[in-house]
Amino acid sequence: MSQRLENKIALVTGAGAGIGEATSRRFAEEGATVIVTDMDGDAVERVVADITAAGGRADGRVQDVTDEQGWDSLVDAIVAEYGALHVLVNNAGIALPANVEDATLADWRKVQAVNVEGVFMGCRAAIRAMKSCGGSIINISSIEGIVGEPNTAAYNTSKGGVRIFTKSTALHCAKQGYPIRVNSVHPGFILTAMVEQGLASMPEDVSQEMLERLDREIPLQRMGEPLDIANGCLFLASEEAKYMTGSELIIDGGYTCH
Ligand code: NAI
């Protein structure tokens, strides 16, 4: 078994399900000690227990990424206990589908709070810890940060924000001479609870139309799996990506080609 993240301490947010869970498992397989965080404490316990049972190293924390103080105390606690933080995956995210006419301001703000402000606070806290030891920050954006969808006004906005915030942060770190790389990952349609719930929230004819459209429009003709994104994150976290910063890794079965 290769150990591409040997001796690395990695924090993954929203790691109780879907892409975050798969990324945590993949990182642990490659030798990282993974700090698994999520709002859902039961999910955190389950993921940590599974990783440990498979012979990996993981520790769990309940975390709401919108909690500013929580970010600083979490990163301080990781550095105090493990000596460093080398990798952060800002993965936690929510989607509340609505078009520009139907969206409520409360839902709009909720989406920005988790998807944009959470990523900002995570980067800020991690940079403080990584300045001396170096690190890799991976912000999970989306293809929805690159192309628009009529029914995801707030989500589109948040993921576009993550995309360009990543570049600003990468430039700041480089300019300061910090040994920190910052990149974004843009998953296409990945079969997780988020997509299942999104489809379930639509009228049946709309979700059916969307599924048929996806089959037609994804060049590889299928949705992706969480592991497809986890492998991209692994690459960016590892030394193999040592010359990459501010870049966008699109993993979408070719969806954004046209
Ligand atoms: P998911 O809904 O399956 O899992 C998200 C996890 O984040 C859940 O365990 C949830 O409890 C946690 N979470 C939600 N709000 C939180 C908060 N405030 N603080 C801490 N944890 C919180 O989602 P999925 O599909 O795994 O998505 C992960 C990331 O990938 C998200 O940022 C999402 O926007 C992005 N993404 C997903 C795509 C997909 O097709 N599934 C496509 C493109 C991007």
Residues whose N, C-alpha, C, O or C-beta is under 5 A from the ligand:
A	BS01	NAI	G14 G16 A17 G18 I19 G20 D38 M39 D40 Q63 D64 V65 T66 N91 A92 G93 I94 V114 I140 S141 S142 I143 P187 G188 F189 I190 T192 A193 M194 V195
